[in-house]
């Protein structure tokens, strides 16, 4: 049992001055949260809370599409097989089958809501291919604007379905109560309304019979990520503080190809979609040599963990003197600018014309394969608390997510959770005073978390690096206090610290290499580690077992 101490058990903030009651509160407004809100709304009152505008989450940035078996020559069994292979022995096969079987219905559902996928208006859906897929089965919109279309169609439907939305409002802590049987259960959530600079304008108590956490991942624990700035792990941190169990947190997927725009670039980096490799683009090192040749039978279309690891290894050799990026040769792709307008615009901004030049790329944090442990109906191990989408772990992704399974999962599972809650809600409980220790991390320390995570807990992890990261995070945990002012920035910094500590604790415990978790001291997968690691926060200490 490894542990790390000093984390706040609740955020320090002002007391609520207003309250609202609703059947269901959804935290987060990407594909998962919107799908859950939409599916539960006919039968329930639903309040959807999001800390920025509705479209500021990851969904809107997704270039890759939605994986589903729609080609008559493809089979459900093929998609199941590819997902299990990518997941490196840790997928829950029941969850995978549910996802894959429901995926074609999810696409038809979105089309019914008005989503205009490529080809769907003419002679059938245009299907593309990405890493780890044995067949063409990725549905896209606008070439590389799939997420925008999914977000647009769901948002429009949520608004017309009568879901109440509250933007620029951040979830702080779950309100807890006790059931008549004496079990701790969720009674709602404390939220803070923010002004445009991130100052807290007011704090409110939202009482609800069910809280659905759909806040997405936490790529922002790293200095360089494909995730937008809002992805700070608020949902995972909040749930950990309430006693919810998280699992598989050490499996952070690094996308092999984000646009490398300079050695000092930090924050959100432009994605260079895997669809380019699906159309024949090849990875080359600084000396012009192919990287994936001979590494894996699928070469440039190998699963993402394999490609990211191969790029990292090649960069470490510094061919041609280049040690912090490699190149994607996409010059053979016809009508590149028409087919991939977002990537073209991002490349042109740094002076690269992808039809003539090699695109400089590097791996960056992209997707959290683990999350809050849930059933297929989104239930966590704390009554009244549900989770769906990237914040949750149903076991679909195992140790490495198959490309384009996540938007599909968000819609399939979001709809499933919403429908299940529209049939039955947990009993109401009254909120009680939370006696846990309070604290906040000074927002000025936020970059300390991100720097140490990128330096020591990236694609390849060494025992010394993980120990160094744990030490820095422990010191940051000790520095949390009730005197730091409660702002969006300090709330997010505290959540980043909590989640980073959980990731490092799990990564230190897993003594093997599997999927996205690569350890220099244990370079192989080990049979005794073919199991998930559960993480909890108890008395300010992360424990894993
Ligand atoms: C991509 O387009 O490469 C990203 C797709 C995904 O992460 O599923």
Boltz pocket constraint, residues with backbone or C-beta under 6 A from the ligand:
constraints:
  - pocket:
      binder: B
      contacts: [[A, 62], [A, 63], [A, 64], [A, 65], [A, 271], [A, 272], [A, 273], [A, 274], [A, 275], [A, 367], [A, 402], [A, 403], [A, 404], [A, 405], [A, 406]]
      max_distance: 6.0
